[in-house]
C-alpha cells in the first residue's frame, strides 16, 4: 500500500510558476512509475505527465509540453511537477498517482494507476 500526499498548490497569476510535490509512504515507491493528472470543474480527470521508476523516461500531455517538468527523488520518496508559464486553463485540482504494474511508465489512463493522492488546487488568474 502506498499513500500519496500532494502539496504546493495555490493561486498564481498567468505566466507565473508553481512547483507541486507528492510525498509517498512505503518502501516500494522507487519501483513504481508515477503520474500527475488534473481535473477542472465539470471536466474529466486528464493526464498531465508521467515518469518511469528510475526517472529516465518522462511523458507529457501536449497541452503542457515545454512548460511543465516532472521529476522524482527516490531517496526522498518524492515526485515533483514544475509548472512554468502557467495559463488560466491550467486551473484544476492536481493529483499524483502511482502505477504498480508498468515501471517504465507512460500511461495516460487513470485506470492504469493504483494509488492516488487527495489533490492540490492550482488556480491561475488572468
MIVEXKOL-349845 format. One record per residue: residue in one letter; x, y, z of N, C-alpha, C, O, CB in turn. Coordinates in pm, whole numbers, plus 32768, in hexadecimal, padded with zeros to 4 digits. Each point is the difference from the previous one (the first is absolute). Last residue first. Glycine has a CB too. Layout:
BEGIN
aXYZXYZXYZXYZXYZ
...
END
This chain:
BEGIN
x7DA28DD67A47802780447F84801E80938019802280497FA37F527F177FDA
x80C37ED481CD7FAC80747FE0803580477F84807880037FE57F4E8019810F
x80497DE07FF1804F80607FB37FA380727FD67F9F7FEB7FB881017F5F7FF6
x7F817F0481CB7FAB80647FC2805880687FBD8056803D80407EF37F9C806B
x80B77E188046805080647FBA7FA0805E7FB97FAC7FD57FB181197F8A8030
x7F287F1181C57FC1805F7FA58068805F7FC58053803880487ED77FB9803C
x80FB7DFB802180218087802C7FCE80627F9780107FEA7F8880BC7FC380F8
x7EF07E1A802C7FFC80717FA48027808480407FF2801280797F5F7F767F0D
x80AC7E9981167F81804580157FF3807C7FA87F9380397FF5806D7F7180F5
x811F7E927E867FFE8060806D7F7A804780077FA57FE47FB18151803A8039
x7F6D7DE17F547FE9808D7FE3800B8054807F7FDE7FD4806E7F8C7FEC7ED3
x81007E307FC07FF8805280787FF980927FDA8040802C7FA080407F2880E3
x7F8A7F5C7E2B7FC67FB6806F7FEB8053807E7FA67FE5804F80C57F537F52
x7FA280FC7E208040802C807A7FB57FC980787F858002800680CB80CF7F88
x7F2B7F007EA1807E7FB8801380488026808180697FC8801E7FAA802B7EEB
x7E5180D880507FE67F75802880807FB2801D7FFC7F9980427F35806E7F35
x80C181BD7FDA7FEC7FFB80907FEE7F708030801F7FE180737F7981047F85
x81867FA47E517F7A7FD6802A7FF67FFA809780557FC680437F927FB97EE9
x81A080D47FB57FB1807A80117F727FE1802E7FAC805A800780DE80147F48
x81857E9D80C17F707FF47FED7FBB8085801B801F804680607FEC7EC97FDF
x81D780957FF07FCE802E7F817F6B7FF67FED7FCB80357F9D810B7F8C800C
x80BF7F16817F7FA680727FFC7FC7801D7F7880097FAF7FA3807580AB8117
x80B27E4E801A8039805D7F9E7FA380767FE6802780617FBF80547EE17FD8
x7F077F57818D806A8052803B804080627F9D8037806680297FF47EE08072
x7DF87FB87F9D8053802B7F908071805A80317FF2807B7FFA7F487F737F6A
x7F857F5681D080137F967F9D806580237F9480497FA97FCF7ECE8013805E
x803C815B814E804E7F8E803280327FA57F9080677FBF800D7F13804A80C3
x800882137F627FE27F8E7FAA80597F8B8029807A80047FED7F4180947F53
x7F7F815881A680677F9B7FF37FCE7F897FAF7F917FD0801380D0807980C9
x7F3181F57F6A7FD07F777FFF80757FA27FE8806480257FC17EBB80247FEC
x802981E580C9806B7FA27FDA7FCB7F7380127FA47FE7804E811280BD7FF6
x7E4281457F51800F7F84804B807E7FB87FD480217FFD7F8A7EE67FF0808F
x7FE6821B7FDA806A7FAA7FCD80157F8A805D8008800F807A806780B77F19
x7DFD80B57FDC80397FB3806F80637F9D7FC27FDF7FB67FA47F4E806380EF
x807A81BA7E707FC67F7B801A80317FCE80878058803C803E7F9C7F917ECA
x808881B77F597FB97FFC807F7FB77F7A80117FB07FD97FAB80368121804D
x810C7FA97E8080427F9E80557FBC7FF4808980247FA9805080B380897F38
x7EAE81137F287FC97F7B7FE380487F8F804A7FD57F8D7FF97FE980C97F29
x80D6817580F57F827FEC80497FC47F767FE87FBE7FC880588019812C7F97
x82367F2C7FE97F91803E7FBA7F7F7FEC80517FF87FA28050807A80377ECE
x81DA801C81297F787FCF801C7F9780567FBA800F80787FEE80407F3280EF
x81B880157F2A7FAB80427F9B7F6F7FD4800F7FBF7FDA7F9F810480317FC3
x80587EA2819B802780877FD77F9F80357F977FB47FB57FC4813D8017806E
x7F587E9281567FA3803A7F9E8026808F7FE67FFA8054805A7F4E7F137FF1
x81707EA480918021808D7FF17FAA80387F8F80047FCE7F8F80EA800F80C5
x7EF57E6D80F87FD080357F80801E809580007FBC804E80437F8C7EFF7FA7
x816A7ECF81337FE2808E7FF27FC4801D7F7780117FB57FA180A9808180FE
x7F9F7E2280F07FF980237F737FD280917FF77FAE802D805080207EE27F69
x81197F8781D57FBA80787FD58003800F7F6980647FE07FBE7FD7808D811A
x80B57E7680927F777FD47FE37FA880757FD17F8F80128030808B7F38807C
x81CC80AF7FB07FA5804C80567F6E7FD97FEB7FA6803E803880FD807F7FC4
x80BE7E7D7F0B80377FFB80887FA58048806380027FE4807880E580127F28
x7EBC80127E8B7FDC7F81804080337FF780907FC17FC2805580427FD37EC9
x7F6D81FB7F9A80727FE7805A7FDE7F82804D7FBB80058066808280F47FAE
x7F1180097DFD7FED7FB3807A80837FF2804C806C80047FC77ED87F807FCD
x7F8A81AE7ECC807E7FC880317FE37FB0807F7F93800B803980F480B47F62
x7E9080787EA37FED7FA0806B80887FC7802680557FE87FAA7EC17FE08005
x802B82127F5680687F9C800B7FE47FA680787FED8030807080BA806C7F25
x7E5F80F17EFC80047FB3807D80727F9B7FFB80257FCF7F957EE2804D8087
x80B681037E717FE4805A8070800D7FB98087802A803C80627F3D80477F08
x80D57EA17EEA805180797FF57FEB80638070804F805E80107FAB7F827EFF
x7E7D7EDA809A80887FE47FD1804C80837FEC7FCD805E7FC27FE57ECD7FCE
x7E75808F80EB80608032806380907FEE7FD3805C802F80447EFF7F9D806D
x7F1F7FAA7E4B7FD9808380348065803B80627FFE8078801A7F177F437FC6
x81087E887F60802780697FA17FE5808B80398049805F7FE37F877F047F5F
x809F7F0E820B7F9080247FAA802C80737FA68054805280267F027F628089
x821F7EFC80117FB1807880197F8780077FA380047FD27F8E80CB80A380BE
x80ED7E46809D7F9580097F9D7FA9807880257FEB801C807580187EE77F60
x82067FF180987F94805B80257FA080117F8B80257FF07F8C807480898115
x81247E43802F7F9C80187F977F92805A80367FCB7FEA806C80667F367F2B
x813C8064817E8041800A7F7F7FA3801A7F8B802B802A7F95807C7F4280C6
x7F0D803F818E8006808B7FD7803B80137F75800880707FCF800E7FCB811F
x7F7E7E26800C808880358011800980947FE68064804080237FF17EE47F9C
x7E0D7FEC801180317FE780868088803E8019801D802D806F7F617F027F91
x7F5E81C47E8E801F7F74801B803C7FF1808C801F8063804280057F757EC9
x7E7681AA8059808E7FE6800980187F6E80257FB57FC88051807681287FF0
x7E44809F7EF880247F83804280967FED7FFC8045803B7FAD7EDD7F608016
x7F1E81EE7FF3808A7FD47FED80167F7D804A7FB67FDE805C809881107F8C
x7DF57FD67FBA805980737FF4808E7FD17FDF803B802C7F9E7F3580568105
x7E647EC27F3A808F7FE78010804F80807FEC7FE280517FA97FFE7EC58008
x7E1680E880FA80547FF07F8A80937FF08024802F803380667F2C80527F1A
x7E737F648137808C8004802980577FE27F867FE47FA37FB57FE180158137
x7E5E81297EBE803B7F82802A80918014802B8043805F7FD87F237F267F8B
x7F29820A80D2804B7FB77F9980357F7D803780087FEC8079803880EC7F1A
x7ED0808981637FAA7FD77F9280467FB27F927FC37FDF7F9B7FB980E58099
x81C5804E80F97F717FF1801E7FB07FDB7F84800D80407F98800B80658121
x81E07EBF7F477FBF8082800B7F6B7FEB801C7FCB7F957FE380DF80D57F80
x812A7E6480DD7F7080007FE67FC8808A801A8006803380707FEA7ED97FCD
x82047FBB7F697FB7807580327F6D7FF67FD87FDA7FBF7F9F80F880CD8052
x81277E3F805E7F8480177FB87FC1808080378027803280697FB67ED37F6E
x82177FCE802D7FB18073802D7F87800D7FA3800C7FF67F8580C2808280D9
x80927DD080337FBF80597FA27FBF807580487FE37FFA80777FF77F477EEF
x81AD7EFC80BC7FA98063803F7FC5805C7F95803980147F9580507FE3813E
x80677DF47F817FF380787FAD7F9D805D80437FA67FD5804880907FAA7EE2
x80DE7F1B81FE7F8680257FBB801780737F9E804C805C801D7F317F5780A9
x81C17F8680787FE57F9F7F977F8580237FAD7FE07FBA7FA0808B7F9B80F0
x803381A580F48065800A7F977FEA7F9D7F8E803E800C7F97806180448115
x7E497FB680E37FED80757FAB805F7FFF7F8A7FD7801D7F907FDC80658136
x800E7E4380BF7FFD7FD77F757FF380757F9F7FF37FEB7F887FA87F4180C3
x806280D881A580867FE47FCE80027FDD7F6D806C7FF47FC57FD07FC0811C
x7E68819D804680167F797FD080887FED7FBE8036805B7FC27ED87F94801F
x7FC981E2801A80287FA5806C801C7F787FC37FD67FE47F917FA1809B811B
x80A081857E6D7FCA7F79800580327FB5807A8074800E80287F7D7FF07EE0
x7FBD8218801C804C7FAC805C7FBB7F79800E7F877FF8801680CD80D38065
x7FBE80E47E1B7FAE7F8F802D805A7FA7805480607FC67FCF7F0980437F63
x807E821A7FF780497F8C80337F9D7F96802C7F90801F8028813080738020
x7F6881507E677FB37FA1804F805B7F8E802D805D7FD87FB97ED080637FC9
x811481D87FD7803D7F7C80077FAE7FA8805D7FF6801A807880F080467F5B
x7ED8817D7EE17FE97FB6807C80497F7C7FF880167FCA7F947F0980A4808E
x80BD81A17ECC802E7F7680137FD37FCB80877FED804A806080D87FE37F0C
x7E8F81707F0D804D7FDD807680227F6C80067FE47FB47FA37FB1810780D2
x7F5180267E44808D80157FE4805A7FD98073807A7FF77FF17F4380BE7F7A
x7E587FD2810E80287FC77F7F809180277FE1802A807280137EE77F987F9B
x80747FEE82537FD7804A7F8880307FB87F8280627FB480037FA68124807F
x7F767E318159806E80417FBB7FCA80497F877F9A7FD97FC781097F788088
x7EDB7F7381907FD080627F9F807780487FC38058803080487ECF7FEC8038
x80E87DDC80487FE28087802C7FCB80557F907FDA7FCF7F9680D5801C8115
x80687E147FFC7F9D804A7FB17FE9808B803880308022806C7F647F067F58
x818C7F7980FC803B80637FA87F9D804C7FA98027805C7FB8809E7F188048
x7F287E7780BF800E8085803B8035805F7F96802D7FD67F967FFD7FC88150
x7F047E377F7C802E806E7FAB800B808280507FBB801380657FDC7F7F7ED4
x80797E4481337FD080818032803E806E7FAA807A80117FFC7F6C7F9580F1
x7FBC7E157F34803780717FB87FC4808180357F87800A8014809D7F677F20
x80357E5A814A7FB080798017804880777FC2807A800F800E7F267F9180C8
x80587E257EEB8049807E7FF77F9E8071801B7F9280037FCA81147F9D7F8F
x7F957E1D80E57FAC807780008058807D80008064800780487EE47F7C8032
END
